[in-house]
Amino acid sequence: MSNLQKEETQNKKNVPSTKTSKKKKLGQTSWDLNWFTAIITFAVGIIIWFIPAPAGLDIQAWHLFAIFAATIVGLIAKPLPMGAVAITAITMTVITGTLPLRDALSGFSNSTIWMIVMAFFISRGFIKTGLGRRVAFFFVKHFGKKTLGLGYSMAATDLVLSPAMPSTTARAGGVVWPIILSLSRAYGSRPDDGTANKMGAWLHVTEAQCNAITCAMFVTAMAANPLCVQLAQSTVGIDITWGGWAIAALIPGIVSLIVIPLVTYKLCPPEIKETPSAHEFAQKNLDELGSVSNQEKIMIAVFFLILILWIGGTSWGISATTTAFIGLVVLLFTGVLSWDDVKKETGAWNTLIWFAALVMMATQLNTLGFIPWLSNGVAGSISGLPRQPALIILALVYFFSHYLFASATAHVSAMYGAFLAVAVAAGAPAMLAALLLGYISSLYDSLTHYAGGPSPVLFGAGYVSQGKWWTVGLVCGLINLVIWGVIGGAWWKVLGLW
């Protein structure tokens, strides 16, 4: 018996009991409410609420920020499950009169959120038909000598697809994630039985980090990048070409893609590191799967259909979200998925709730003037500094302010133009400042589990705790800033950008 087969056999023996423990944590009730963390969460919101609104900021915007801050604390402290915290936040915005019900529910009409939900459902098709296992064993067969190699193969897949797929959710959530999920399960790593750290946790955080890097490398790799190009032209009058963006990102991007998987390997180490018998194990399982079934063929056809539409559908008036709906409908009509499969995909419905709440509040904070007020305040405070310190401070503030956002596009819309104008006014070269802030507009998508489209999909799989996700995001974010600032800066000097 191969080592991998022994590992799976041992894993089945070590599955923890599903019996509910009668013991409760201190402060924990039978309905999953932790009073201690609930009091802390509400206290944060109440304290900020009753602090007088800063000059130049409307009281409504300040009150919404109080609710938003309390929600973030709630998502960290978890007095209730994430979906329940989000529902509470939505309710508080209405009953306090901060937002009308229509605005409070506006997040549920966000197309990106539904794109995420559809990605969950489509990924279920890979698992149910067995196609995911087939693909997983193919990767295991060719790249499975070391777990690290599997991570790099996922990063390479993301990189190859990124120039032609501006929907990061489609790329990471619809293409790469099903493979990651299948690989994790093939090696006996699941989110709910104590085996998450065998392989699944590391693969999920590594893809989240590498996806943010690939988003930064091409104008067409992320939806907000063209907005950066447009704002750079309208704000400071410079034109960023597709090739200029890609060439400037080439060296720091490749270095990041080499370094970051090694960093996540240390921060979230997989228990399975060596898989010398993976080739034989994979081949044996491929032989057992036999020829491709009809349902697998349908799944393959749907996969290529949505891939083609995700790449070129916008030229035909078909959005990425519409494409995802088309894929699900085809799977339902062909019987690959049943409606019961859709109903039972709890991760998708949970993500719909909490991500909709965060997107709604982030959007309304911008609409009510809180984000522009914050941007103008920061910009004004450094307007007299020399260009290098000013650019560094602006870059750091712009990067870490993404903790307030659940959308890269919203962040770029609110802050990119203002920060670029201040950087140029401080003496920074316009092209250098525009590209640096543009790259950061992708790199900060790795910070939190709500930072951008792929994060809720990958985090929602349940392999990684929120604390670990945020820790990895912070460390990798700082390392990326160093790589793109130092190595990238040297490369940009060679290119004549400064």
Secondary structure, DSSP 8 states (H G I E B T S, - for coil): --HHHHHHHHHHHT----S--S---TTB-TTS-BHHHHHHHHHHHHHHHHS---TTS-HHHHHHHHHHHHHHHHHHH-SS-HHHHHHHHHHHHHHTTSS-HHHHTGGGG-HHHHHHHHHHHHHHHHHHHSHHHHHHHHHHHHHTTBHHHHHHHHHHHHHHHGGG---HIIIIIIIIHHHHHHHHHHTT--TTTT-GGGTHHHHHHHHHHHHHHHHHH-GGGSTHHHHHHHHHHHHH-----HHHHHHHHHHHHHHHHHHHHHHHHHHS--S--B-TTHHHHHHHHHHHH-S--HHHHHHHHHHHHHHHHHHHGGGGT--HHHHHHHHHHHHHHTTSS-HHHHHT-HHHHHHHHHHHHHHHHHHHHHHTTHHHHHHHHHHHHTTTS-HHHHHHHHHHHHHHGGGG-S-HHHHIIIIIHHHHHHHHHTT--HHHHHHHHHHHHHHGGGSSTTSSSHHHHHHHTSSS-HHHHHHHHHHHHHHHHHIIIIIHHHHHHHTT--
